[in-house]
Amino acid sequence: MGDEEPLSADEVLDIVDEQDRVVGQAPRHEVYARRLRHRCVFVLARDPAGRVFVHRRTAHKLVFPSLYDMFVGGVVGAGESYDEAALREAEEELGVAGLARPEPLFRFLYDTPEHTWWSAIYQVRCELPVHPQVEEVAWHAFLTESELAQRLTEWEWVPDGLEAYRRLLARRVIEDWR
């Protein structure tokens, strides 16, 4: 996403195959209209107390408007790395500068009849006061894990973020057994 117009439908994205290899490029509006596979980043941001940043997306978002999300993030621009996009998107959406580099956790292919993208999951601790981007975030709060768990059945969540969060929780359970 460009600095002047973070929601631009003309932004160029890399198109990738099933193995996440770049096979072409297209403008964002074409990517969504033609269901072309591209790349996205998801960053789980925690405050110093370990609470998770949760927000409701604005009504004018191109994908999943007005739904809740426990990740900040977005599309990876053409030629941009996942790591670069994770830091850029986290700083943009949280409204901070000088954020620590998000830690990569895992990747998975999000694939539904409507959407398909490679998803890179990250986490970061945000020690800075947040000033969420009003174009992206309609409401926000930091929730404890138990508060978030309670809201999972009460609020309408972005489906890709919910899938990423479920996979993150499943990995934690597996890692706890090691």
C-alpha positions in Angstrom: 0.0 0.0 0.0 1.3 3.4 -0.9 1.8 6.1 1.7 -0.6 8.6 0.0 -3.4 6.3 -0.7 -3.3 3.2 1.5 -6.6 1.9 0.1 -5.8 2.3 -3.5 -7.4 -0.2 -5.8 -4.7 0.6 -8.4 -1.8 -0.6 -6.2 0.1 -3.3 -8.0 0.5 -6.7 -6.3 2.6 -9.8 -7.0 0.5 -12.8 -8.2 1.8 -16.1 -6.8 1.2 -19.8 -7.4 0.4 -22.7 -5.0 4.0 -22.7 -3.8 4.1 -18.9 -3.2 6.3 -18.2 -6.3 5.7 -14.9 -8.1 4.1 -15.6 -11.5 3.0 -12.1 -12.5 1.6 -8.8 -11.3 -1.8 -7.0 -11.4 -3.5 -4.0 -9.9 -5.3 -4.7 -6.7 -8.8 -4.2 -8.1 -8.1 -6.8 -10.8 -6.6 -9.2 -8.2 -9.9 -9.2 -6.2 -12.2 -9.1 -9.3 -10.4 -12.1 -10.9 -9.6 -14.0 -7.6 -5.9 -14.0 -8.3 -3.7 -15.5 -5.6 -1.5 -12.9 -3.9 0.3 -12.3 -0.5 -0.9 -10.9 2.8 0.6 -10.3 6.2 -1.1 -10.7 9.6 0.5 -9.2 12.7 -0.7 -10.1 16.2 0.2 -6.9 18.2 0.4 -7.1 22.0 0.8 -4.2 24.5 3.3 -4.4 27.3 0.8 -6.2 29.5 0.4 -8.9 26.8 -3.1 -7.9 25.7 -4.0 -8.3 22.0 -4.8 -5.3 19.8 -8.3 -5.9 18.4 -10.1 -3.6 16.0 -13.2 -3.2 13.8 -12.4 -2.5 10.2 -13.9 0.6 8.6 -17.0 0.3 6.4 -15.2 1.3 3.2 -12.5 -1.4 3.3 -12.3 -3.3 0.0 -12.4 -6.7 1.7 -14.4 -7.6 4.9 -15.7 -4.1 5.7 -16.9 -3.4 9.3 -15.8 -6.8 10.6 -13.5 -7.4 13.7 -9.9 -8.5 13.5 -7.3 -9.5 16.0 -4.5 -8.9 13.5 -3.2 -5.7 11.8 -1.9 -6.2 8.3 -2.7 -6.2 4.7 -1.5 -7.0 1.2 2.1 -7.3 0.3 3.0 -4.9 -2.5 4.7 -5.9 -5.7 8.4 -6.6 -5.1 7.9 -6.1 -1.3 9.0 -8.9 1.1 6.7 -10.3 3.8 8.9 -8.9 6.5 8.9 -5.4 5.0 5.1 -5.5 4.6 4.6 -6.7 8.2 6.5 -3.8 9.6 4.9 -1.2 7.3 1.4 -2.5 7.8 1.7 -2.7 11.6 3.1 0.8 11.9 0.5 2.2 9.6 -2.5 0.5 11.2 -1.3 1.1 14.8 -0.3 4.6 14.0 3.2 4.3 15.4 6.8 4.8 14.2 9.8 2.9 15.3 8.0 -0.4 16.0 10.2 -3.4 16.6 10.5 -5.7 13.6 7.6 -8.2 13.8 8.6 -11.8 14.5 7.6 -14.3 11.7 5.7 -17.3 13.0 4.3 -19.4 10.0 2.6 -19.1 6.6 -0.4 -20.8 5.2 -2.5 -20.6 2.1 -6.0 -19.1 2.7 -8.2 -20.4 -0.1 -12.0 -20.0 -0.3 -14.3 -19.8 -3.3 -14.1 -16.0 -3.0 -10.5 -15.3 -2.0 -7.0 -16.9 -2.2 -3.8 -15.5 -0.7 -0.6 -16.7 1.0 -0.8 -15.5 4.6 2.3 -14.8 6.6 1.6 -14.6 10.4 3.7 -12.5 12.7 3.7 -11.2 16.2 5.1 -8.0 17.8 5.1 -6.3 21.2 4.1 -2.6 20.8 5.5 -0.6 23.7 4.4 2.7 22.0 1.0 4.4 22.5 -1.1 3.5 19.5 -2.9 6.0 17.3 -4.8 3.7 14.8 -5.2 4.9 11.3 -8.8 6.2 11.0 -9.0 5.1 7.3 -8.4 1.5 8.5 -9.7 1.2 12.1 -13.2 2.2 13.2 -12.8 1.0 16.8 -10.0 -0.6 18.8 -9.0 -2.0 22.2 -6.4 -4.2 23.8 -8.1 -7.4 25.1 -6.7 -10.2 27.3 -6.7 -13.7 25.8 -9.8 -14.6 27.8 -11.6 -11.5 26.7 -10.7 -12.2 23.1 -11.8 -15.9 23.5 -15.2 -14.7 24.8 -15.7 -12.3 21.9 -14.9 -14.9 19.2 -18.5 -16.2 19.4 -20.1 -12.7 20.0 -18.6 -10.6 17.2 -18.4 -11.1 13.5 -14.7 -11.6 12.6 -12.8 -11.4 9.3 -12.7 -15.0 8.1 -9.0 -15.0 7.1 -8.0 -13.5 10.5 -10.1 -16.0 12.4 -8.5 -18.9 10.4 -5.1 -17.5 11.1 -5.9 -17.1 14.9 -7.2 -20.7 15.1 -4.0 -22.0 13.4 -2.0 -19.9 15.8 -3.8 -21.3 18.8 -3.4 -24.9 17.5 0.3 -24.3 17.0 0.6 -23.1 20.6 -1.1 -26.3 21.9 1.3 -28.4 19.8 4.3 -26.4 20.9 3.2 -26.7 24.6 3.4 -30.5 24.3 7.0 -30.3 23.2 
